[in-house]
Amino acid sequence: MNYISHSLTEPGSFTSGIEGPACDREGNIYAVNFAKSATIGLVTPQGEGSIFIELPNGSIGNGIRFNREGDMFIADFVNHNILKVDRATKQLSVHGHEPSMNQPNDIAITRNGVIFASDPNWDKGTGNMWRIDLDGTVTLLEANMGTTNGIEVSPDETVLYVNETVQRTIWAYDLNERGEISNKRILIAFPDHLLDGMRCDMEGNLYATRFGKGVIAVISPQGELLREVKLEGTDCTNLTFGGPEGKHCYVTVSDIGNLQVFTVEHPGRCWGMWK
């Protein structure tokens, strides 16, 4: 049955810092803080987990994305980095570094590898948004927003979405081929609970984690709330798509400390990027 969630990994298999899931071309799921902090965990489609890498220098990951070549990118919120991992060799390098970031949190990526990063300041309730180009150049797109968190690109890459956790608002921008944004507008705002990570499906619907409510909100490109998918636990932090047809939605849930999964109608955009 579609849209019915169940646990993929055991409760407590990840720390409460579980975040940033992303699937590789083979359908394995990666998420941060498996078993202990500062790790990247690898979970098979059958739910078997192990440590893929441990991050050095005090780095702790948040959002994870893959480019189409299979390189992994990790938002390292401690050291203000976007890290790059060669998945074959597990060689780690700094792809982008910006000391003036509060803490890169979630990241989105285009088909040609341009990265967008949210950058919240939790104490002040503010945030920024950045673009990281292929050569690692970091450009500030907008400052003095609310607490920027979930971020995603539409399937046709003409819209950039970013949400503000505390303000409970999802913004949409027009996105051009140079990675520039314009025409900022509210897609949807919620009266309660919080927002965290987001992903689009191939139809352009946006899946947003409602932290504290324990549901995934499915929102149309026009800003209509289509459905809510109930999870085990309340504190869902992020999600990704995988599975043989891209219709398995994997969710990180921090108060349970595990990955959960449900199936959906349309494949996810992040899965579609592999095609």
C-alpha positions, 0 to 999 in steps of 0.5 A: 500500500502506498504512503504507509510508513514502516521502519527500515532500520532498528530504533537507535541504530542512528543517533538523534543527529540522524539527517541528510539521507541520499541514495546512490545509483545502486539504491543504498541509503546514506545518512549521517551519525550512524551508531555514533556522531561524525559518521556517514552510515550506509544502509542497504535497501534491506535495512542492513547498516554499517559505517561508510566513513568517519569524518575527520577534524571534528566535522559533523555532517548534515545534508548529503547529495550525490552528483550524477558522477556518483561523488558524494557531497556533505554539508559539514556544519561544524567547519563551514564546509561542503565536503566531497567524497569519492565514493570508489576510494572514499577519499575526502576533500573540501569542495567549498569553504566559507568562513562567514557561513553560520553552518551549512545545513541542507544542500540541493544539487542540479543535474550539472552539479551546482549546489545550493546550501541553506545556512541557519543561525538557530540562536538568532532565528535568521539564515542565509542561502548560498550557491557553490559552483563546480569549481567550489566558488561560494556565492551568497544568494540571499541574507537575513532570511528566517532559519533556512533549512530544507532546500530543493530544485524543481525537476525542470530546474526552473524553481528553487525552494527553501524553507524556514524552520521556525517561521514555518514558511516555504519560499519559491524562487525562479532559478535561471541557468546561471544559478541566479534567483528572482521572483521570491514568493511564498509557496505555502506557510503552516500554522504550527510545528516546524519544517526541516528537509525537503525533496521533489518528485519527478512531477514537481510535488514537494515532500517536506518534513514537518518536524514535531508533527511526525508527518511528511507534507506533500505539496503541489507546485501550486502550493496546495497541501495534497496529503500528509504521510504519518511516521513513527515518532515526531521528529522527522529531519529529512528524506530522499528517494530510491528503490528500483523505480525511485518510488521508495521514500526514505525518512530520517527520524531523530527521536526514534534514531532510525530510517523509515520508508514508504512508497509513493506514486511518482519517482523522486527527482534525486532518483531521476537524476541518475537516469 
